Amino acid sequence: MDISSYLVPGSRAHLAGIGGVSMSPLAEVLHGMGLTVQGSDMNLSPAVEHLRSLDIPVAIGHAADNLGDCDFVIRTAAIHDDNPEISGAVTRGIPVFERAQAWGAIMKGYQNALCISGTHGKTTTTAMATHIFMAAQKDPTVMIGGTLELLHSGYRVGKGDTIIAESCEYCNSFLSFFPTVAVILNVEADHLDFFRDLQDVQRSFRRFAELVPERGHVVANRDDAGARVTLVGLDRPVFWFSLNDETADCRAANLAWNNGLPSFDVVVRGETYARVSLNVGGEHNVMNALAAASGAYLLGIPGEAVARGLATFHGAGRRFEKKGEYNGAAVYDDYAHHPGELHALLAMAKTLPYKRIVCAFQPHTYSRTHALFDAFVRELRLPDVLILAEIYAAREQNDIGISSADLAARIPGAVYCPTLARVTETLRAVAQPGDLILTVGAGDIYKAGENLLKDGEA
C-alpha cells in the first residue's frame, strides 16, 4: 500500500503522537498541502498548542474513538501495535503508515532531497545546511530533530526545490526516504535495542546510500572507519570529506583556533570553495561544517553563501546550548547520549577557559547503557565532577536490571542521584565560580539545570 495516494487535498489524516519532534512539523506540512489533519498525544505541549492554533484538533491521551472518520493513520516509532488507536485502525481496516513513510512520500515532490544521516552530528549538520541554504535564498523545506533559532522551531515549509531532512537510522526509518544527496557523518554501534550489532548498523547505512539515484550523490566522512567500511565497493562514486586527508574531495585547510572557535578554508578538489569562521567550537563541528558544505557544493550553492550561512549558526537547541549562570558558573545543556557524542562534547569543553567541568549525565535507555557500558565509563571519567542521574527509560522497560549506580561504581568520585531533584541539589552544592556546568542526555536532564537557574533567581 502506497501512502502517496492518501497525501491528497481533502484526505483525512490522524497522527498518533502528533506532538513529537518530527510529527508536529509533518502535521503542519500535511495541513499546508490541503489535507484535513487531526491527532493525539499523551501530553499537552507547546507543539500541541501551536497545532491547535492552526485549527488542527489534538486529543490528549490515546483512544480508538480519537480516530473519528479518518482515512489513514500515521504513527511515530514509539507507538506500537498494541496502542488502542493502532489496534482500532487495524480492526476498522484503516491503513496505518510510519512517520518516515510520510516524509519519504513528501520528499518525492522535491528536485533535491539533502538527507543527513549518521550515528551522531545529524541535528547540527542539518541545521548548518539549513543556514547555508537560507543564506543562498533557496527557500528550503526543512525537517530537523531539534529546535533551530533561525526557524524558531525544528522545521520550515518552503517553496524552493530543496528539502533538507535529518535522517535517522533507528528502526531503519531513513530507508523510507528518497535522498538525492545522502550524507553519512559516521557509523557506530547504537540503537542496539533494534540493530543486532555494528555490522547490522552498517548494512542499514549501506542500504541508505544505495537509495541515491544515478544523478544523485553520496557524501561521506573519510575520517570515520565505520563510514569507510560501510561504503566499500559501492557501485557509485562517493564524495568524501575529511579534516586533512588531501585525497578527499572536500577538506579543511589553514585551520586556526581563536578563543575555542575554528576558522578554516573549505577546499574542494584542490580549490578554495569558502573561508569559514564558526561560532561553535570543537573539531567535530569542523567535520559537521565540511559535511554541510559538501552537500551545498554538490547542489550548486556558491561558496560565499556557505561562509555567510555558517557564520550565523550558533548551535541547535540542546546542542551545547547556554541556559544561564549560577553562582558564577556557566550552565549549558547538551543532547549527547552516545559515547562518541560524549567524547566530542567533553573534549571540546576541555578547550574552553573554565576552571572545572561539572557534568550531570542522564543515560538514555537501558539497552544502550548496557551495550555500551565500558565506553560510557571511559568517557565519563573526563569531567572534573560527575553527577549521574538515573537512566531515562524512554520507550523501554528495565528488563536488564541496570542502573546509573552501576556506572557510578566504576568511576572514582562519581555521585549517583536517583531523582532529578537530587541532581539539582547536588549541582547547587558543588557549583563554584569559573565552573562549566553541563546537563547532558537525551531525556529530561535539562530540567535539573533549569531548576538550578530558577533557584538562582529566587
GUDO-524704 format. One record per residue (C-alpha): residue in one letter; y, x, z. Coordinates in steps of 0.1 Angstrom, whole numbers. Layout:
// residues N
(A,(Y,X,Z))
...
This chain:
// residues 458
(M,(0,0,0))
(D,(34,15,-11))
(I,(63,9,12))
(S,(87,13,-17))
(S,(80,-23,-28))
(Y,(93,-35,5))
(L,(125,-15,6))
(V,(145,-40,-14))
(P,(175,-62,-6))
(G,(166,-93,14))
(S,(133,-79,27))
(R,(129,-83,65))
(A,(121,-51,84))
(H,(110,-49,120))
(L,(114,-14,135))
(A,(93,-8,166))
(G,(110,19,187))
(I,(143,13,169))
(G,(164,34,194))
(G,(147,67,185))
(V,(165,97,171))
(S,(153,91,135))
(M,(146,54,138))
(S,(182,43,146))
(P,(196,61,115))
(L,(167,46,95))
(A,(177,11,107))
(E,(213,18,96))
(V,(202,31,62))
(L,(180,1,55))
(H,(207,-22,67))
(G,(231,-5,42))
(M,(205,-10,14))
(G,(207,-47,20))
(L,(175,-53,40))
(T,(175,-77,70))
(V,(168,-53,99))
(Q,(157,-61,134))
(G,(138,-41,160))
(S,(127,-35,196))
(D,(129,-6,221))
(M,(117,0,256))
(N,(152,9,268))
(L,(188,-1,263))
(S,(207,29,250))
(P,(239,39,232))
(A,(219,39,199))
(V,(207,3,206))
(E,(242,-8,215))
(H,(255,7,182))
(L,(229,-11,162))
(R,(237,-44,179))
(S,(274,-38,170))
(L,(262,-38,133))
(D,(246,-72,139))
(I,(211,-57,139))
(P,(192,-76,167))
(V,(173,-55,191))
(A,(148,-68,217))
(I,(143,-47,249))
(G,(105,-44,255))
(H,(76,-48,231))
(A,(60,-81,224))
(A,(43,-97,194))
(D,(69,-125,195))
(N,(96,-100,186))
(L,(82,-98,150))
(G,(95,-132,141))
(D,(92,-138,103))
(C,(95,-101,93))
(D,(79,-89,61))
(F,(68,-55,73))
(V,(69,-32,104))
(I,(79,4,107))
(R,(69,23,139))
(T,(76,57,155))
(A,(48,82,160))
(A,(50,74,198))
(I,(39,37,192))
(H,(1,34,190))
(D,(-22,7,176))
(D,(-26,-10,210))
(N,(11,-18,211))
(P,(15,-56,211))
(E,(38,-55,181))
(I,(14,-34,161))
(S,(-17,-54,170))
(G,(3,-86,165))
(A,(13,-74,130))
(V,(-22,-65,121))
(T,(-35,-99,133))
(R,(-10,-117,111))
(G,(-16,-94,81))
(I,(19,-79,82))
(P,(19,-44,68))
(V,(27,-15,92))
(F,(42,17,80))
(E,(51,50,97))
(R,(87,61,101))
(A,(81,92,79))
(Q,(68,69,50))
(A,(101,50,50))
(W,(122,82,50))
(G,(100,96,22))
(A,(105,65,1))
(I,(143,67,6))
(M,(142,103,-4))
(K,(128,95,-38))
(G,(162,80,-46))
(Y,(180,113,-44))
(Q,(181,141,-71))
(N,(180,167,-44))
(A,(160,165,-11))
(L,(166,195,11))
(C,(138,193,37))
(I,(139,218,66))
(S,(107,225,85))
(G,(94,250,110))
(T,(79,252,145))
(H,(115,257,158))
(G,(150,260,145))
(K,(148,228,124))
(T,(176,209,140))
(T,(201,238,140))
(T,(193,248,104))
(T,(196,211,92))
(A,(229,209,110))
(M,(241,242,94))
(A,(231,229,59))
(T,(250,197,67))
(H,(281,216,75))
(I,(278,236,42))
(F,(273,205,20))
(M,(301,187,37))
(A,(324,217,32))
(A,(313,216,-5))
(Q,(323,179,-6))
(K,(288,169,-18))
(D,(288,137,4))
(P,(252,141,15))
(T,(229,117,33))
(V,(216,134,65))
(M,(188,129,90))
(I,(188,153,120))
(G,(167,151,151))
(G,(197,157,173))
(T,(234,150,176))
(L,(259,168,154))
(E,(296,168,165))
(L,(307,168,128))
(L,(289,135,123))
(H,(293,121,158))
(S,(256,112,155))
(G,(223,126,141))
(Y,(228,112,106))
(R,(251,100,79))
(V,(247,78,48))
(G,(265,95,19))
(K,(270,86,-17))
(G,(261,120,-32))
(D,(229,131,-49))
(T,(215,151,-20))
(I,(196,141,12))
(I,(192,168,39))
(A,(163,160,63))
(E,(149,176,93))
(S,(111,176,85))
(C,(87,176,114))
(E,(50,186,112))
(Y,(39,165,142))
(C,(12,140,130))
(N,(18,155,95))
(S,(48,133,92))
(F,(66,156,67))
(L,(37,151,43))
(S,(52,117,36))
(F,(84,133,23))
(F,(94,142,-13))
(P,(111,176,-10))
(T,(128,192,-40))
(V,(137,222,-17))
(A,(112,228,11))
(V,(124,252,37))
(I,(98,268,61))
(L,(115,286,90))
(N,(84,297,109))
(V,(48,286,115))
(E,(34,289,150))
(A,(8,272,172))
(D,(24,240,186))
(H,(16,202,189))
(L,(-19,212,198))
(D,(-25,176,210))
(F,(-26,168,173))
(F,(-35,200,155))
(R,(-68,218,163))
(D,(-54,254,162))
(L,(-29,277,144))
(Q,(-49,275,112))
(D,(-47,237,112))
(V,(-9,240,116))
(Q,(-7,265,87))
(R,(-27,241,65))
(S,(-2,214,72))
(F,(28,236,62))
(R,(9,247,31))
(R,(4,211,20))
(F,(42,205,27))
(A,(51,234,4))
(E,(27,220,-23))
(L,(47,188,-23))
(V,(76,205,-41))
(P,(77,196,-78))
(E,(77,223,-105))
(R,(115,222,-109))
(G,(119,225,-71))
(H,(119,254,-47))
(V,(100,267,-16))
(V,(122,287,7))
(A,(105,307,35))
(N,(111,333,62))
(R,(96,366,51))
(D,(100,380,87))
(D,(76,353,101))
(A,(39,362,99))
(G,(29,326,101))
(A,(50,317,71))
(R,(37,346,51))
(V,(0,337,58))
(T,(7,300,51))
(L,(21,307,16))
(V,(-4,334,4))
(G,(-14,326,-32))
(L,(9,296,-35))
(D,(10,285,-72))
(R,(48,286,-74))
(P,(74,312,-66))
(V,(87,314,-31))
(F,(124,322,-24))
(W,(121,345,6))
(F,(149,351,32))
(S,(149,380,57))
(L,(171,397,82))
(N,(169,431,65))
(D,(140,433,40))
(E,(157,445,8))
(T,(129,430,-13))
(A,(136,394,-1))
(D,(156,371,-23))
(C,(182,365,4))
(R,(190,388,33))
(A,(217,397,58))
(A,(237,429,52))
(N,(265,446,72))
(L,(256,426,104))
(A,(281,431,131))
(W,(285,415,166))
(N,(317,406,183))
(N,(315,390,218))
(G,(279,380,211))
(L,(288,363,178))
(P,(275,377,144))
(S,(292,383,111))
(F,(273,394,80))
(D,(271,393,42))
(V,(246,369,27))
(V,(231,390,-1))
(V,(212,371,-28))
(R,(192,392,-53))
(G,(214,422,-48))
(E,(248,404,-49))
(T,(270,392,-21))
(Y,(269,354,-21))
(A,(290,348,11))
(R,(306,366,40))
(V,(297,346,71))
(S,(310,346,106))
(L,(290,324,130))
(N,(303,306,161))
(V,(268,305,176))
(G,(250,336,190))
(G,(216,351,187))
(E,(196,368,159))
(H,(176,335,155))
(N,(208,318,144))
(V,(214,345,118))
(M,(180,336,104))
(N,(188,299,105))
(A,(220,306,86))
(L,(202,326,60))
(A,(178,296,55))
(A,(206,271,52))
(A,(224,294,28))
(S,(193,299,7))
(G,(189,261,2))
(A,(226,259,-6))
(Y,(224,287,-32))
(L,(194,271,-49))
(L,(213,238,-52))
(G,(243,254,-67))
(I,(267,253,-38))
(P,(294,280,-41))
(G,(294,308,-15))
(E,(329,300,-2))
(A,(316,266,9))
(V,(287,283,28))
(A,(313,305,46))
(R,(336,276,54))
(G,(308,253,65))
(L,(291,278,88))
(A,(324,289,103))
(T,(329,253,116))
(F,(294,250,131))
(H,(294,252,169))
(G,(259,241,176))
(A,(239,208,175))
(G,(236,186,206))
(R,(213,201,232))
(R,(212,234,214))
(F,(229,258,238))
(E,(254,230,245))
(K,(281,237,271))
(K,(282,210,297))
(G,(308,223,321))
(E,(314,247,351))
(Y,(301,245,386))
(N,(312,269,414))
(G,(323,295,389))
(A,(291,293,369))
(A,(289,281,333))
(V,(264,252,328))
(Y,(246,249,294))
(D,(218,227,282))
(D,(192,236,255))
(Y,(162,217,240))
(A,(139,247,238))
(H,(104,236,247))
(H,(81,261,229))
(P,(77,298,240))
(G,(92,310,207))
(E,(123,289,213))
(L,(125,300,249))
(H,(124,336,239))
(A,(152,331,213))
(L,(173,313,238))
(L,(168,337,267))
(A,(171,369,246))
(M,(204,355,232))
(A,(216,346,267))
(K,(210,382,279))
(T,(235,394,253))
(L,(263,373,268))
(P,(286,387,296))
(Y,(272,367,326))
(K,(261,383,359))
(R,(228,363,361))
(I,(208,339,340))
(V,(196,309,361))
(C,(171,289,342))
(A,(159,254,352))
(F,(130,247,328))
(Q,(110,215,323))
(P,(78,220,304))
(H,(72,193,277))
(T,(37,177,276))
(Y,(6,187,295))
(S,(-12,197,263))
(R,(15,222,252))
(T,(18,237,287))
(H,(-20,241,289))
(A,(-25,255,253))
(L,(5,280,255))
(F,(3,287,293))
(D,(3,325,291))
(A,(31,326,266))
(F,(52,304,288))
(V,(45,327,318))
(R,(56,357,297))
(E,(89,341,285))
(L,(98,325,319))
(R,(98,359,335))
(L,(130,367,315))
(P,(157,349,336))
(D,(170,363,368))
(V,(164,330,387))
(L,(137,305,375))
(I,(135,269,387))
(L,(106,248,374))
(A,(108,211,371))
(E,(75,191,369))
(I,(60,187,334))
(Y,(76,159,313))
(A,(47,137,302))
(A,(64,122,270))
(R,(35,105,252))
(E,(7,119,273))
(Q,(-15,113,304))
(N,(-23,142,327))
(D,(-60,144,319))
(I,(-59,182,322))
(G,(-47,182,359))
(I,(-19,208,352))
(S,(14,211,369))
(S,(45,233,368))
(A,(34,246,402))
(D,(6,264,382))
(L,(33,283,362))
(A,(53,290,394))
(A,(23,306,410))
(R,(22,332,381))
(I,(59,340,381))
(P,(73,360,410))
(G,(103,343,427))
(A,(99,310,407))
(V,(109,279,425))
(Y,(89,247,418))
(C,(107,214,421))
(P,(86,182,420))
(T,(116,160,412))
(L,(148,163,391))
(A,(169,156,423))
(R,(153,187,439))
(V,(162,207,407))
(T,(198,197,411))
(E,(198,206,449))
(T,(183,240,441))
(L,(209,247,414))
(R,(236,237,439))
(A,(222,262,464))
(V,(218,292,441))
(A,(248,288,418))
(Q,(273,318,421))
(P,(305,327,402))
(G,(296,345,370))
(D,(262,329,365))
(L,(249,313,333))
(I,(230,281,344))
(L,(206,268,317))
(T,(189,235,319))
(V,(161,238,293))
(G,(135,214,279))
(A,(129,185,255))
(G,(127,159,282))
(D,(153,147,307))
(I,(161,180,324))
(Y,(197,178,311))
(K,(202,152,338))
(A,(198,178,365))
(G,(227,198,351))
(E,(248,167,345))
(N,(243,156,382))
(L,(252,191,394))
(L,(285,188,374))
(K,(291,153,389))
(D,(287,169,424))
(G,(313,195,413))
(E,(338,167,405))
(A,(333,149,438))
